[in-house]
Amino acid sequence: MTYANDDMTITSDPDEELRVLIQKVARRIRAERGGDGITDTQLGVLWQLESGGRTTPGVLAERERVSPPSMNRTINALEAGGFVRRDPSDQDARQVWVSLTPAGDELIAETRRLRTAWFHRQLASLEAEERAALEAVRPVLRKLADS
């Protein structure tokens, strides 16, 4: 049996098809977001700040696996949009702290609401057997996600 993957090539590898399907679901969930013109990278930074609190640009760059100059551009765009603010460190004049603004908090909340609503609609459209099958793979998906 052959499958079309996300690169539009054909593969007979069922593991590859499974990877592509999981990737497509994740991509579809990520498409549900608040804010116009916010990139995946910018949203990733906002999620980092929401979950971990204020931090430095260097730590954000490390967590997001991007270069410090790239992170600085991302923070500049988020700051221009009013989603984050920079505050000077009391300890070191060369260091700044980046934190969410109320607008950043609202964007995260709206994105979470949109993603949850989309996912609930998709789950509600499933047959009982399909929903049970998804529930059965929950531990496996958790294991993959935590690896």
N, C-alpha and C positions, 0 to 999 in steps of 0.2 A: 504494500500500500504506500502511496506517496502523499505528501502533505506540502502545502505552500507555506513557506515561512515569511517572516516580516521583510525579508529582502527580496521576496517574490521569486525565490528559487525553490526548486522541488527537492524534498528530502524524503527518504524512507525511514528515517530515524524517529521512532515514537517519542524518545526522550527529548529530541529537538522540538518536536511539535508541542510537547508539554511546556517546555521553556518559553516558546513563542506565545503560547496561549496565556501563560501567567504574565508575561511581559505586556501583552495586549490589554489584559484586565488592569494591570497597574497603570498603564498609559491612559486608559479610559478614565480611571479614577482621578489621576492627576489633572486631567483636562477640566475637571470641575473645580473652579477656583473663583475667589472674589478678586476684585481689582483688575483694572484694564492695564495691559502691557507689562504685568509682572512676569518675570521669567522664572523657570524652574529653579535656577540658582538663587535668585533673590528670595523666592519663597522658601527654599531650603535654609537660608540664613535666618529668616523670620521664625521658622520652626525651631531652629537651634536656640535662638534667643528666648522663645516662648518656653521651651522645655528646660533650658539650663540657666536662664537669667542672664544678666549683663555679663559681658566678657570682652576680651580684647580682640582687635582685628586679627592678630597673629593666631590666636586660638581658633577663631572662626575659619581662617584659611586652612589650618591643619585639619579641623573636623570635616570641612567640605572638600578637602584634598585639592585645593587650588593654590596658586602662588599668592604671596602677599600683595603684589600689585593688582592682581585680578580681584582679590577680595576687596581691596581699597576702592576699585571702580564699582563693585557691587554695592558696597556700603554707601558710596557717594550717591548712587542712583536711589537707594532706599531712603537716604537722608533727604534728598531733593523731593521725594514723594511724600515726605512727612511720616514715614513708617518707622524710622529709627532715629536716635539722637546719639551724638558723641559728647561725652563729658570728660574733662581732663582728670587725670589721676591726682589725688592729693599727695601721693608718695613720690611720683616720678613725672616731671614735666614733659617728658618725651612720650609718655604712655596715655592712651585714651581708653575709655570704657564705652562700649556700644550697648545700647539697650533699646527695647521696644518703646514706642510711643503709644498713646491710646489708639491712634489710627492703625498702627501695626497690630495691636491686640484685636481690633475690630476686623481687620483683614484675615487674620488667622481664624477667628471665630466664624466669619462668613464662609471661608473656604471649607472649614470643618463641617459646617451646616450643609453646604452644597454637596460635598462628597458623601456625607451620611445619607442625605435624602436620595441621591442617585442610587447608592448601593441598596438602600431599603426598597426602592422601586424595583430594582432588578431582582432582588430576593423574592419580593412579593409576586413576581411574574413566573416564578418557578413552580413546577409540579411538586407535590409532596415528596415523591421519590428523588427528584433532583436535589431538593433542599436537604433531604436525609443524606444523600451522597456527599454533599458539600460538608455537612456536619461531621461526617465520618473521616474526612481528610483534615479536619482542623488541627489535630495534633501533629500531623506530618507537615503541614504548612507552617505551623509554629516552629517546628524543628528546623526547617529550611530557613525561615526568616531570622532565627537566632544564631545561625551558623556563621 
